[in-house]
Amino acid sequence: MAFQCNRIFLQKQLSGYVVRGILPSRLKVPAVSVSNVAAERENEDFAAKNARLGRPQSPHLTIYKLQLTSLLSLTHRATGMALGGIATVWGIGGLFTSGHFSENLAALENMHLSPALLLIVKATLAFPFCYHYANGIRHLAWDMGKFLTIKEVYLTGYSVLAVSVIFTAYLASL
């Protein structure tokens, strides 16, 4: 109630009125055009309003320090999408290629690609599977209530990365 009264009192002061009985008549409050201020504030965008009120800018991803937990979460999602894309391309490719898989593999070998390029392609295809599989096991452990302290989360995160790299190197070397 007191807040409402103060607000009404201040609004009347800003518009140039003197409230009878509260302020003496000799005290004149300068007239301010409320309509001009209101019109300016209506055209004001969100950032300008926050700057005028002295509010800090809302935080964004660019101001946060990159953490292992968020990086591994993003990587898990990205590898899941990559696996879906690989399976889709492989399936659609199987529909439009003639012959069996062994014939297509022989055609690829006849291209005489460099071993380094083949290693990179194999590793690129193997990493999403290895990482997503290892991190999925980690998530299953979390679902059972295991490894949920911060120290254990980081330890299992580094373990997932190490296992993924080792298995990717193994699969790429085949």
N, C-alpha and C positions, 0 to 999 in steps of 0.2 A: 504494500500500500504506500509506504513512504517512497519507494522507488518510483511509483507511478506519479505521485505528487511532484517529486523533484523533476521528473521528466517533463511533465506538463509545464511546470514553472520555467524550466530552462527553454522549452520550445517557445513560450510566450516572450521570454526575454530576447531570444534570437530574432524573433519576427518584429521586434520594436515595441511591443506592448508592455505597459507597466501594470502589474497586477495590483488592483486597489486593495489597500489595507495591508499589503505585505511590504511593498516598497514605497518610500515617500515620493510624492509627485515631482519634487524638484530633481530627483535622480532620474536622468534620462538615459535610456539604453539606446545605443546607436542602432538604427534600423539596418537589418541585414535581409537581403532578399532570399527567402527560403527557397523560392522556386528556382533561382539560378543555381544554388548549391545542390538542390535535389536533381536538377537537370544534368549538372556536371557529374554527379555521382551515378546517375543512371547510365551514362555513356562510358563510365570507367570500367576497364576490364579487371579481371581477377588479380593479375600481378600488380597493377597500379593501385588497387584498393589495399592490397597487403603492404605495399611500399608506403602508402600514405598513413596506414595505421601502425607502421613500424613492426609488422609481423615478419618472422623469418620465412624464407622460402621453404616450401615443402621439400623433404628429402627425396632424392631420386637415386636410382641404381648407381649413377656415376660417382656419388660421394661415399658409397660404402666400400669398405676394404673387402676384397675378394677372399672368401673363406673356403676351406677345403670342403665343408659340408654342402655349401650351395653349389660349388663347382661340380662335385660328384653327383648331386641331384640333377643338375642340368645335363651332365654327360649321360646319365642313365636315361633320361628322356630322349636325348638326341640319338643315342645308340638304338633305342627302341624304334624310333622313327626310321633310322637307317636300315635296321633289319626288316622292317615292313616294306621299305622301298626296294631293298635287294630282293626280297621274296617276290614282290610284284613284278619287277623287271625280269627276274629269272622265269617266272611263270608265263608272262606274256611273251618273252623271248622263246620259250619252249613251244609256244603255239605257232610261231611264225618261222621257225627254223626247220629245215628238213633234216632227216636222219636222226640217229640216236646220239646220246650224250658223248659216247666214245668217239664218234665220227667228228663231232664239233670240237672235242678236245684235240684230236689229231690235226684238224685244220688250224687250230691255235698254235700247236707246236710247229707246224710247217711255216709259220710266219717268221720264225727265227728271231724272236724278241730277245733283247739283252737280259741276262739273269738279274741284273739290278732292277730293271723295270718290272720283271715278273715278281720279284720279292716285294716290291712296293705295292703292287696290285694285290698280291696275296695277303699282305699285312693289312691293307686297307679293308679288305673283305673280312678278314679274321678278327680284327680288333673289336668291332661292334658286338659280335657274337661272344667273344671271350669276356669283355667287360660287362655286358648286360647279364650274362649268365652268372658271373662271380658276384656282381652287385645284387642280383636277384636272390642269391643264397643269403647274402648279408641282410636283405630286407626280410627274408623268412625268419632269420634269427631274431630280428627286432620284433617281429610279430609274436614270437614266443616269449618276449620280454627279456631277451639276452642282449648284452653289449650296448646298454642305453646310457651309460655315463659318458660325459664329454671325452674323457681320456680313451675309453673303449671305442667310441664312435670314430675318433681320429685314428686309433690304431687299426681298426678294421678297414677304414678308408684307405690308409696307406697299403694295407695288406691286399685289398682288392686291386689297387693299381699295380702292385708288384706281380700278383698272380696273373692279371690280364696281360701285362707286358711279356711275361715268361711264356704263357700259353700262345700268345700271338706270334712270338718269335718261333716257337716250336711248329705251329701250324704253317707259318709262312715258309719255313725251311723244308717242308715236305715236298 
